[in-house]
């Protein structure tokens, strides 16, 4: 006869599961905020696309005071971010 071990300890969610649910809930709140500002329904993916465009523009403004090469790199980043927004259905 084989011995069986039964664990009575309940399954605890891991740290990463808790962090993922926290980030997901914050992203939903952020997309709802952008929806209220832009007065149209914004999904979480589109909220991340908008954030990418805003971040690339901000970094380009800062890089403009340092180097032309950095500014061109950031300009390419901004163009790809704006194209991503356009492909995502944003106007």
Order of alpha helices (4+ residues) and beta strands (2+ residues): alpha-alpha-alpha
